[in-house]
Amino acid sequence: MDEAEVWAPEACTLPTAERPFRVAEFDDLLATARRHRPERTRLVLDLEPRPEVAARAADLAVRETGCCSFFTFELTATGGGLTLAISVPEAQAQVLDALAAR
């Protein structure tokens, strides 16, 4: 079992062959993000406040909810900042743990 399979929960409907690419997209987004965890079920990413970063984050969020509907994404641009908040139900907190650890 590879890293992408371990990271993705059973509820994920993304085809197995596509999972490493999705993990790489999250890794790319997380590479420059400052992150904090205000709650066990919520991860907040402070992203570079640039339009292309916002577009990439929005696109990834839309595609991810298509295969893992338990995620809730909130993209906020305000006051020169850009944040992406990711929330999950308590039963999926371990998925958020894995994402935050990347």
ZIFEN-V949658 format. One record per residue. OMEGA is omega as a letter, one per 20 degrees, with the letter a starting at -180 (999 if undefined). D_LAST is the distance of its C-alpha to the last C-alpha in Angstrom with 2 decimals. Layout:
omega:OMEGA d_last:D_LAST
omega:OMEGA d_last:D_LAST
This chain:
omega:a d_last:17.65
omega:a d_last:14.78
omega:a d_last:11.00
omega:r d_last:11.46
omega:r d_last:14.28
omega:a d_last:12.67
omega:a d_last:9.92
omega:r d_last:12.83
omega:r d_last:15.44
omega:a d_last:19.08
omega:a d_last:20.01
omega:r d_last:18.20
omega:r d_last:21.00
omega:r d_last:19.19
omega:a d_last:20.89
omega:a d_last:19.07
omega:a d_last:19.82
omega:a d_last:18.02
omega:r d_last:14.69
omega:r d_last:13.22
omega:r d_last:14.34
omega:r d_last:12.81
omega:r d_last:9.29
omega:r d_last:10.15
omega:r d_last:11.47
omega:r d_last:8.53
omega:a d_last:6.66
omega:r d_last:10.09
omega:a d_last:10.47
omega:a d_last:7.52
omega:a d_last:8.70
omega:a d_last:11.73
omega:r d_last:11.18
omega:a d_last:12.10
omega:r d_last:10.86
omega:a d_last:12.95
omega:a d_last:13.63
omega:r d_last:17.42
omega:r d_last:17.62
omega:a d_last:15.91
omega:a d_last:16.14
omega:r d_last:15.18
omega:a d_last:12.29
omega:r d_last:13.72
omega:r d_last:12.43
omega:a d_last:15.06
omega:r d_last:15.36
omega:a d_last:17.92
omega:r d_last:21.16
omega:a d_last:22.31
omega:a d_last:23.76
omega:r d_last:21.84
omega:r d_last:18.43
omega:r d_last:19.93
omega:r d_last:21.25
omega:r d_last:18.06
omega:r d_last:16.22
omega:r d_last:19.34
omega:r d_last:19.63
omega:r d_last:16.14
omega:a d_last:16.83
omega:a d_last:20.24
omega:a d_last:19.23
omega:r d_last:16.53
omega:r d_last:19.18
omega:a d_last:21.49
omega:r d_last:19.78
omega:a d_last:18.05
omega:r d_last:20.70
omega:r d_last:19.43
omega:r d_last:16.98
omega:r d_last:18.69
omega:r d_last:17.66
omega:r d_last:19.65
omega:a d_last:19.73
omega:r d_last:21.99
omega:a d_last:23.67
omega:r d_last:26.04
omega:a d_last:27.61
omega:r d_last:25.89
omega:r d_last:22.37
omega:r d_last:19.88
omega:r d_last:17.53
omega:r d_last:15.66
omega:a d_last:15.76
omega:a d_last:14.23
omega:r d_last:16.25
omega:r d_last:16.78
omega:a d_last:19.71
omega:a d_last:19.61
omega:a d_last:19.79
omega:a d_last:16.38
omega:a d_last:14.61
omega:r d_last:12.71
omega:r d_last:11.10
omega:r d_last:10.05
omega:a d_last:8.90
omega:r d_last:6.55
omega:a d_last:5.46
omega:a d_last:5.55
omega:a d_last:3.81
omega:999 d_last:0.00
